[in-house]
Amino acid sequence: MPADSDVFSFEQAPGHLIRRAHQISVAVFSEETAAFGVTPVQFAILSVLAQAPDIDQITLAQRVAFDQATIGSVVARLIGKGWLHREPAEQDRRRKLLRLTPEGLAALHGMTAHMPSVQTRIVDGLSLSERTQFMGLLAKLVAHHERETPA
């Protein structure tokens, strides 16, 4: 039987706590946006395309930090909902450009109205100064790892 000091406490490991925080974040997002039937990645895609229409899937995947190999299926679901339009680029017909449809923009506006509540609920339990510190540390951690191993 190993001594207590030899046992790894996964409950306090950064990876486990980040995974749990992510699960909580997704659950809160899903509760708040249930009427829209979207995932956080789908919301991110819609948000990026509202700011930068007519980009291709590879650029979109980079902007939302999502796997290039699987973003196509997420995009296909959004096209199926009637929220995205995909068409070939004029200069290179193999390159497919994406943009929001009017229905997609309306859905995004509806979801965006819930985001202040989502973000507040995610950090509920932290004081205002703790929230500021937490967000700063998260941003620093992500920036460090993006510099070390770009997606």
N, C-alpha and C positions, 0 to 999 in steps of 0.2 A: 504494500500500500504506500503510495507516494506521500511525502510530507505536504502539508497545506501550501508551503512556499513553492512546491514543485508543480502545483496544479495551475494551469492557465485559466484565468477568470475571463471567459469570453464576454460576460455581461458588462464588463467595464472596458472592453477593447474598443478603440476608436472605430474600427470597421463595423462592429456590431451596433454601436450606438448610432452611427451614420445610417446604417441600413434601417434601424428602427425609426429614426427621424424621417427617413424617406417614406417608409410605410405610413407613418402618421400624416405626412404631408399629402400623399396620394389619397388617403382616406378622406381627409378634410376637403381636398379639391373635389373628389367624387361626390361627396355629400352636397356641397354647395352648387355643383354644376350638374346634378343628376338629370335635370330636365333636358339637358343638351346631349347627354350620352357621349361625352368626349373624355379622352385621356389627357393628362398634362402635356404629353408630347404633341397630340393633335392641337391643343390650345397654343402651344409654342409655335407650331407650323403656321397656324392661322395668323398669329401675332406677327411673325416675321414677314409673311407675305403681305400683310396690311402695310408694313413699312417699306418693303422692297419687292414690289410686284415684278413679275417676269424674270424670275431667277430659275435656274435649273435645279434638279433634285440634288446634285452633288453639292452645290453651293448651299442649298437649303439644309442638307444634312450637317454640313459644317457649322452653320449658324445656330442650329438647335442642339448641337453636340449629340447627334444620333448616328447610328450605324448606317453607312451608305448602302450596304447590302439589303437592309430591311426597310428603309424609308419608303421604298416603292409601294409596299403593301399598305403602309399608313396613308400615303398619298392616295392610293386607289380607293381606300375607304372614304376619304374626304370627298373625292370625286363622286363616289357613289351616293353620298349624302346631298350632292348638288352644291357643295360649298367651294370646290376648286374647279378650275378649268385648266387643261393642259393642251398646249399646241406647239408645233415645231417652230424653232427659231428660223427667221428668214434667211440668215447667212449660213446656217448649218442645220438642215432639216432633221439630222439625227439627234440634235440637242432639243429637249422638250422643256418649254418654259411654263411656269405655273403662275397662276394669279387667282385671287379670290373672286367668286361670283358675288352678285348683290346679296344672294341668300347667305353666303358665307360671311360676308361683312356684317350683315344683320345679326347672325348667330354670334359672331365674335363680339359685337357690341353688347349683346345680352350677357355673354359669359364675363366680359370685362367688368360689368357692373358688380359681379360677385367677388372680384379679386381683392378688394380691400378687406372684406370679411375673411376670405381664405387666408390671406397673409397674416392678419391679426390672430386668427385662431391657431395658426401653425406655431407662433411664438408665444401663445398664451402661457402664462406661468412665469414669464420673464419680465423683470421691471424694464422701464424704458431704457435705462442705461445698459442693462444686460442685453437687451435686444440690439442696441447699437454695437456693443462689443461683439456679440455673437455674429451679427452680419459682417462686421469687419473681419473677424477671424475666418469665417466661411469663405469670404471673397479672397482673402490672402491664401488660404489653403488651396482653393481652386486655381488661382493664378499661378501659384508655385508649381502645381502638378501639370498645368497646361504648358508652362515653360519647359519643364523637364521632359514631358512626353506629350507633345502636341497630338490632338486627335486626328 
